[in-house]
Amino acid sequence: MEEIKVRCCLVGGGPAGMMLGFLLARSGVDVLVLEKHGDFLRDFRGDTVHPSTLEVLYELGLLEDFLRRPHQKMERGAVQIGQQTLSVADFTHLPTHARFIAFMPQWDFLNFIAEHGRDYPGFQLRMRTEVIDLLYEDGRVSGVRATTPDGELIVHSDLVVGTDGRHSIVRAKAGLKTLDIGAPMDALWMRISRQKSDPEQSLGRIDSGRIVVMINRDEYWQCAFVIPKGTAAQLKARGIESFRDQLVRLVPYFRGRVHELNSWDDISLLAVKVDRLETWYKPGLLCIGDAAHAMSPIGGVGINLAVQDAVAAANILAAPFAAGPPPISALQQVQRRREYPTRITQRIQVLVQNRVISRVLAAESELRVPTVLKLMQRWPWLRRIPARAIGMGARPEHVRTPQIFLRQKDPVAS
Ligand SMILES: Cc1cc2nc3c(=O)[nH]c(=O)nc-3n(C[C@H](O)[C@H](O)[C@H](O)COP(=O)(O)OP(=O)(O)OC[C@H]3O[C@@H](n4cnc5c(N)ncnc54)[C@H](O)[C@@H]3O)c2cc1C
């Protein structure tokens, strides 16, 4: 058994954990990120890096380096209803340095943060380390117990942060109460190859009873096929051939390619969840990102919110860390700061789920173009509103933490 002490222990190396670890280490706090997987190269979990996250990278002086990695840019968003293609979002007017959504595999984004985290002496990342329990001392969370390939690891820390996603063990072990908001749909994710003659535009295709979101990843389309909640088993029972037919009816040029979906193993189910914790903290412990609030896939904002939570948490916690264990009032402040954007975003997502998604999935006759979309075609400036909501969200965060060390051997107090 190994036993160590760090100032801050982050459980989970997703966007929230990696970004918070990076920012705290950058401001001189010793952090340890524990990640149960051996690498970041896992199933598809969203590839979107939104303008507000790109702005955070700009503020950190990392944007140029980041955009040197392979990615695709989406400056405008569109939907196709029946045969009509409609522009619905225009990111090119946002008050940010990068006015587009960058599509980059999540593992490239996480590796990028990990690489830059290693520039700071206080940053430690341990892979293949799964947290299984919390430690308590005098009624306060004082660390975690984890398993590793070499045996048990005990970590003592001033603060444990649950950044372990929507199935968070931290929030379960801490007994934090969850408010389940619910979702009427699930999504099936898959890849279909892309040909040069295909349209460039990433878009949502909508027809009565069917919705597919297609993201242009250059060599392939990353597709999400939306189904009514809990109906995946029925769909599977009808066979893969019937599913391929449904896909071709929405996207006719997939006809010669749907055989790439050999079996259901090529398709992963995302059981959509929308929930949030009533209280995000207790003495010695804080939850952020999906661990505090699982988001609906509408708008593809989960990664962005996780990063924004991390920036806010670092801004609030860096100074208290300098004086000792962050007091409960600082943890409370993090929730106060981030609960508002979470609630607003979830409210909009639920509205879209109930007013649009549920109706489309239940529709049997031809769909009509909603008035709001007609107005957007007539007055293009209206497309800036959804672009702002999706690209920046409510209350975008800015990096306020100082950079204490630049390189391991090159302290630069600033
Ligand atoms: C199929 C799919 C598609 C998605 N598409 C998009 C999209 O297009 N855009 C978007 O913005 N969002 C998307 N999301 C949501 C997005 O992935 C999440 O909102 C975002 O990753 C949340 O970040 P996080 O850091 O809070 O949690 P996560 O990214 O879930 O990270 C949690 C990390 O904790 C680790 N972990 C879990 N338990 C333990 C433990 N006990 N010990 C140690 N480590 C642990 C996990 O391995 C994981 O690496 C998608 C999700 C899925 C599943």
PDBQT file of the ligand as one rigid body, heavy atoms in Angstrom, charges set to zero:
ROOT
HETATM    1  C1  LIG A 501     -21.401   9.606 -26.424  1.00  0.00    +0.000 C 
HETATM    2  C2  LIG A 501     -21.219  10.969 -25.855  1.00  0.00    +0.000 A 
HETATM    3  C3  LIG A 501     -21.183  12.068 -26.677  1.00  0.00    +0.000 A 
HETATM    4  C4  LIG A 501     -21.011  13.348 -26.167  1.00  0.00    +0.000 A 
HETATM    5  N1  LIG A 501     -20.936  14.410 -27.016  1.00  0.00    +0.000 NA
HETATM    6  C5  LIG A 501     -20.642  15.644 -26.539  1.00  0.00    +0.000 A 
HETATM    7  C6  LIG A 501     -20.386  16.738 -27.411  1.00  0.00    +0.000 A 
HETATM    8  O1  LIG A 501     -20.438  16.613 -28.634  1.00  0.00    +0.000 OA
HETATM    9  N2  LIG A 501     -20.085  17.932 -26.856  1.00  0.00    +0.000 N 
HETATM   10  C7  LIG A 501     -20.008  18.100 -25.503  1.00  0.00    +0.000 A 
HETATM   11  O2  LIG A 501     -19.715  19.213 -25.050  1.00  0.00    +0.000 OA
HETATM   12  N3  LIG A 501     -20.235  17.090 -24.666  1.00  0.00    +0.000 NA
HETATM   13  C8  LIG A 501     -20.532  15.856 -25.140  1.00  0.00    +0.000 A 
HETATM   14  N4  LIG A 501     -20.724  14.814 -24.286  1.00  0.00    +0.000 N 
HETATM   15  C9  LIG A 501     -20.697  15.082 -22.845  1.00  0.00    +0.000 C 
HETATM   16  C10 LIG A 501     -19.269  15.288 -22.381  1.00  0.00    +0.000 C 
HETATM   17  O3  LIG A 501     -18.500  14.145 -22.681  1.00  0.00    +0.000 OA
HETATM   18  C11 LIG A 501     -19.287  15.549 -20.878  1.00  0.00    +0.000 C 
HETATM   19  O4  LIG A 501     -20.246  16.541 -20.550  1.00  0.00    +0.000 OA
HETATM   20  C12 LIG A 501     -17.920  16.061 -20.418  1.00  0.00    +0.000 C 
HETATM   21  O5  LIG A 501     -16.920  15.163 -20.821  1.00  0.00    +0.000 OA
HETATM   22  C13 LIG A 501     -17.937  16.230 -18.904  1.00  0.00    +0.000 C 
HETATM   23  O6  LIG A 501     -16.628  16.375 -18.433  1.00  0.00    +0.000 OA
HETATM   24  P1  LIG A 501     -16.229  15.905 -16.977  1.00  0.00    +0.000 P 
HETATM   25  O7  LIG A 501     -14.773  16.152 -16.876  1.00  0.00    +0.000 OA
HETATM   26  O8  LIG A 501     -17.128  16.512 -15.989  1.00  0.00    +0.000 OA
HETATM   27  O9  LIG A 501     -16.546  14.342 -16.940  1.00  0.00    +0.000 OA
HETATM   28  P2  LIG A 501     -16.041  13.158 -17.873  1.00  0.00    +0.000 P 
HETATM   29  O10 LIG A 501     -15.598  13.655 -19.191  1.00  0.00    +0.000 OA
HETATM   30  O11 LIG A 501     -17.071  12.109 -17.828  1.00  0.00    +0.000 OA
HETATM   31  O12 LIG A 501     -14.727  12.663 -17.145  1.00  0.00    +0.000 OA
HETATM   32  C14 LIG A 501     -14.765  11.892 -15.981  1.00  0.00    +0.000 C 
HETATM   33  C15 LIG A 501     -13.475  11.125 -15.897  1.00  0.00    +0.000 C 
HETATM   34  O13 LIG A 501     -13.418  10.473 -14.644  1.00  0.00    +0.000 OA
HETATM   35  C16 LIG A 501     -12.925   9.164 -14.802  1.00  0.00    +0.000 C 
HETATM   36  N5  LIG A 501     -13.433   8.381 -13.679  1.00  0.00    +0.000 N 
HETATM   37  C17 LIG A 501     -14.711   7.982 -13.439  1.00  0.00    +0.000 A 
HETATM   38  N6  LIG A 501     -14.792   7.339 -12.283  1.00  0.00    +0.000 NA
HETATM   39  C18 LIG A 501     -13.540   7.317 -11.754  1.00  0.00    +0.000 A 
HETATM   40  C19 LIG A 501     -12.987   6.790 -10.554  1.00  0.00    +0.000 A 
HETATM   41  N7  LIG A 501     -13.732   6.117  -9.669  1.00  0.00    +0.000 N 
HETATM   42  N8  LIG A 501     -11.668   6.942 -10.325  1.00  0.00    +0.000 NA
HETATM   43  C20 LIG A 501     -10.873   7.612 -11.225  1.00  0.00    +0.000 A 
HETATM   44  N9  LIG A 501     -11.346   8.114 -12.382  1.00  0.00    +0.000 NA
HETATM   45  C21 LIG A 501     -12.665   7.991 -12.637  1.00  0.00    +0.000 A 
HETATM   46  C22 LIG A 501     -13.481   8.735 -16.150  1.00  0.00    +0.000 C 
HETATM   47  O14 LIG A 501     -12.734   7.671 -16.705  1.00  0.00    +0.000 OA
HETATM   48  C23 LIG A 501     -13.364  10.030 -16.938  1.00  0.00    +0.000 C 
HETATM   49  O15 LIG A 501     -12.135  10.135 -17.599  1.00  0.00    +0.000 OA
HETATM   50  C24 LIG A 501     -20.910  13.531 -24.766  1.00  0.00    +0.000 A 
HETATM   51  C25 LIG A 501     -20.956  12.427 -23.925  1.00  0.00    +0.000 A 
HETATM   52  C26 LIG A 501     -21.097  11.153 -24.462  1.00  0.00    +0.000 A 
HETATM   53  C27 LIG A 501     -21.111   9.969 -23.509  1.00  0.00    +0.000 C 
ENDROOT
TORSDOF 0
